[in-house]
Amino acid sequence: MRQLLSGVLAALSLVAALGFRRFAKRSGDRFFDYFTAAFLLLAANGVALGLATPNAERSLPLYALRLAAFTLILVAIWDKNRS
């Protein structure tokens, strides 16, 4: 069940990344490029979780992937709202 849910997480993150990429091409806004990169990292995290052992989600490399993705989202919001 864990592998199935990790696969669903990876697939849906990839779909979101493709949607944000389409918005980025259409609008030319960097905001969507940041979100594309963040969701690609989350998709990679889902694949890694599916291939790892059950307790691996607490490991440093997987935590670093999630941290990088959420940091990119925060950077996108900051970049969009700066004067």
C-alpha positions, 0 to 999 in steps of 0.5 A: 500500500505504501508503494502504491501511495508513493506512486500516486504522489509521484504521478500527481506531482508530475501532473502538477509540474506539467500544468505549472510548466504550461502556465509558465510558457503561457505567461512568461512568469518566473513564479510558475517556473519555481512551482514547476521545479518544486513539484518535480522535486516532490515527484522525485521524492515520491519515487524515492519513497516508493523505492525505499524501505518503510522507515526511509522517509525520515532519512536526510536525503529524502527530507532534504528533497522535501525541504528544497521543494518547500523552500522553492515555493517560499522563494516563489512567493517572496519573489512574486511579492517583492517590490 
